[in-house]
Amino acid sequence: MSKLTKLLEFGFAGNSERTRLLNKESFINTVGKDIHKLLQSERTAINDSTLVQEEVYKTVIEGTEPVKCVREIMPIINTNSYSVRFVKGEDGTYANKIAEGAKIEIDTQEYSKQDITIDKYGVRPLITNELIEDALFDVVELELKKAGARMENALNRQVLYQMLQGTSAISTNTLNPAGPHIAISDIPLAISKIKKCNYMPDTLLLHPTAEGYLLQDSNLAYVSYAGTPGALRQGDVGKTIMGLKPYACSATDAASPTWDDTTAGSDVTAIAFSKNDLGVICMRRDLTIEQYDDPIHDLIGISLTMRFGTDVLNESAGCIVYHK
């Protein structure tokens, strides 16, 4: 049992049951000696302390870990406003040739603005009175982890939406010529198209199925035979592929084009892009637990919320890989 489960069991127990738990070695090993001493000195402290609150938050964050993706591939800036304005200049400008002794003219570029609106996202874990009454604290923990994953996937999906379908969606694309599914040979074509737009790509976002097809690609197998066994031993496509750092994202969206890897021509199987140029996440308030003042009895009514906005700033800094 986890520390959270043990603390909940202790918090909802009667006095005699609390005494029994405090004397159990398994309880001591799970909660730790420092917390055990605190509970021994003040047996009712758990009802007024932040011990359970902290463990609830840790459990929620633990639930986000398996699905974390876009936080690592797109810059996050903190904001105190409901909207963030970005001023953008021209791409790929050049200096002019100047004759000897001639006046250097001031070359002004055209600027444009783009506003990113902050929206609120939230979820309420399915924690019922019956779960608490029946002491099914393991299920409570699972619901908290699931809620954390749902919040993180909301961030993943919204970033994907802006990349593929937003008003400033990625404008560069390529049909993978290697076959019905992505292959290593598709990546350099996407890289070349981004470089042609004066950006240097460094990131490759893959649909999980596309990641699987890359692992089946004979080129990765040949590299493994040559002494880089990550694909064969760990089941990963490597730390970099042709200079791009790969990530896999399982979030989906029903709109078109679809982030998927079937045989449909409109499906997007991968996105190559420049991490610091493509877009941004504006974080007004990161993952927060609301309506949770009483660390024991408010579990039933807690909710998770997050306020953020995201958008593509330079649509030519990325390239979408479609199915053939």
N, C-alpha and C positions, 0 to 999 in steps of 0.2 A: 504494500500500500504506500502511496505517496505521502509527503509531508502534509499537503492540503487535506487529504482524506483523513489522516490521523487527527489533525487539528479540528476538523469539523466533527469528527466522532467525539472528541473531548468536549467541544463546545456545547453539543446537544445532549451530553450525558448528565446523569444525576450525580450527586456528591459521592455516593458509594462507587459508582462506575468510574468516576474520575480518579478516585484513590487507586482502584485496581489498575487503571491504565498507567498511572504514574509509576507503578511498581513493575510494569512489564518491560523487559529488556528490548523487545522489538519496538515498542513505542519510543523508548529513549533513543535507540539507534536511528529511528526515522526522523524524529523532530530535532535531534541534536541536543547535546548536553546543555548548551546555554539556554535554549528555549525551555528545556525540561526543568532547569533550576528556577526560571521565571515562573513557570506554571506551579511549581511546588511552593514557592514563597507567596504567590498571590493566585489562589486557585480560581478566582472569578475574573482575573485580569483579562482573559481571552475575550470576554464579552465587551470590554472597553478598549482593548488594544488594537493595533493595526496588524497583528500577526496574521490573521486570516485574510485581511484585505491584501496584504503583500503577496501571500501565496496564491490568492485568486488571480491577481494581476500577472504573476509569474506563469501561472497555468495558461492564461489566455495568450500570453506572448509565446509560450511553448507551442501552442496550437498554430501560431502563424509561421513558425520556422520552416516546416516542410514545404510551404507554398510560396515563400518569399522569393521574389524575382525582380520586379521592376525597381525596387528600392536600390538594387545593386547596379542597375544599368542606366539609370536616369538621374541627373542631379536633383537634389531636394533643397529648396530654399524655404526658410521659415518666414511667415508673414503675419502681420497683426491686422490685416485688412480683409474685407469681404471680396476684394478684387485686386489683381496685380496687373500693372501695365508694363509691357516690354516695348522698348524702342529698337527697331531693327534698321540696319543700313543695307547697302547693296552687297551682293556677293561677287567675288572674283573681279575686283577693280584693278586697274593697272596704272602705273606712272607713265607720263607722257615724255616723249623725246624732246629735249631742250637744246637749242643751238647755243654755241659758246657766247657768253655775254648777254644772252636773251633773258627777258623777264620770266620768272617762273609764275605761271598763273595759278590762282587758287582754284583747286578742283573740288567742288562740293558734290556730295552724293545725296541721293534722295533717301529720306527716312520714312518709315511707316511705323504704325503702332499696333500692338496686339494686346488685348485684355484677356486675362484668365480669371474666370469667376470661380469663387470658392463654393462648393456644395457640401452638404452634410450627408453622411452615410451612417446607418446604424443597424443593429440587430439585437434581438433579445433572446438569450439562451433559454431553452425549454427546461426550466427548473420548476418543478411543481411541488405543492405541499406534500403530495404522496411520496415523492422522492426523499424529502426531508424526514417525514414521519417514519418511513420504512428504513431510514438510515442507509439509503443507497447512494453513499457519497462517491463511490467510484463512477457511477453514472453521472453525477453532478460534475465531476471532473472532466469526463468525456464531453459533456455538453459545453463546458467552458472552452475546451480546446477546439471544438467544432465551431463555436462562435468566433473565436480568434481567427481560424482559417477562413471563415466566410468574410470577415472584415478585410483580411489581407488580399483575398481574391477579388474583392470589390475594387481595390486599388489596381491590381493587375489588369482586370478587365477594362477599367476606364482608360488606362494608359494604352492598352491595345486598341480600344475603340478610336481614340484620338489619332493613333498611328495609321489606322486602316480606313476609318470612315468619317473622321472629324472634318470640320471646315478647313483645317490646314493639314489634311492627311498627306502622307508621303506621296510624292508625285512620280518618283522614279520606280520602274518595275521591270521585271524580266520574266519571261516564260522559261522554265528550266528545260534546256534542250537535251539533257542527258537521257531522259526517259520519263516514265510516268511518275517517278518519285525523285526527291532531291538526291543529289550525288555531290561528291567533293568538287567535281568539275563545274558545278553551278556557281560555286562561291566566288571564284575569281572574276566571273562575268559581272556579278553584282558589285564587287569591289571596284572594278574598272568604271562602272557607271557612276558611282559615288565620287570617285576621284576626278572624273570628267567635270563634275560640278564644283570642283575646288574644295572638297572635303576629304579628310583622311579617315576612313572607317576603322573602327577598333573593336566592334561588338557584333555578335551574331546571336539573334534570338530565334530559337527553334521550337516548333511544335514538338511535343514528346514523341509522336510517331515519326516525325522527320529525324529526330535524334536517333531513333531506332534504325531508320534506313541508312543514315550515315555510318552507324556501327556495322552495318552489313556491307558497306562499300569496300571493295577489294583494296582500294588505295590505303585505307586505314589498316587493313590486315597486313599489307606489305610493310608498312611502317612498323607494325608490331613485330613482325619477323626480324626487322632490322635492329631491334633493341629498344623500342619504345612500347612497352606492353600494356599501357593504360587501357586501351580499348578492349583487350582480351581479358585482362585480369580484373580491373575495376569496373568495366562496363561504362566508361566515359569516353567522350570523343577527344579528350585532351584539354590542356590548359589553353591552347590557342590552335586555331585552324587558319592557316595562311594569314597569320597576323591578327586574327579576330578572336576575342575571348567569347566562347560559347556559353549560352544559358538556355535552359528549357523552361517553358511556361505552359501550364495546362489550362489556364483560364480560357473560356470560350464565350462567343457572342453570336447570337442568331442572325445578325444583320449581314449584309453582303458588302465587301468580300469577307468570307468566313475564315477565322483562324482555326484551321483544321488541316488534315492531311488524308483526304480520300482521293478519289479520281476526278472530282468535280473541277472544271476549269477555273472556277472563281475562287477556289480555296487557296489561302495563303499558307505556305509551308515554312517560310523563314523570312526574317528581316535582318539585313545587314545595315549598320549605321554608325555614325560618329557619336559616341556617347555624350560628349560635351557640347555638341552642336544641334542635335536633332530636336530635343524638347526639354521640358522641365516639369517637375512636380512642385506645386506651391502648397506647403503644409501650414494650414491655419491652426489646427490642433490635431495632434497624432492620436493614436488609439487611446481612448479614455473610458473608464468605467463610471457610469452615472447611476444615480439613485441607489447609492450604496453607502449609507451612513452607519448603520448597525452591522458590524462585521459578521454577525451570525444570522439574524432573522431577515435581513434584507436580501438574502441570496435569491429569493423567489422573484423579486422585482427588479433585479439589476438589468442594465442595458449597456451595450458597447456602442460608442459613436466615434466618428472621425470626420474632420472637416478638411477638405483639400480640393485643389483644382489642378488640372494638368492639360497640356496641349503641345502640339508640335510647333516649334518656332521656325525651323528651317526645313521645309518639306523635301528639299533636294539633298539633304544630308543623310538620307537613308534610301534603301532599295528593297522593294518587296519582291520575293521570289514566289511566283505563281506556279500552279501545275501546268503541265504542257497541254 
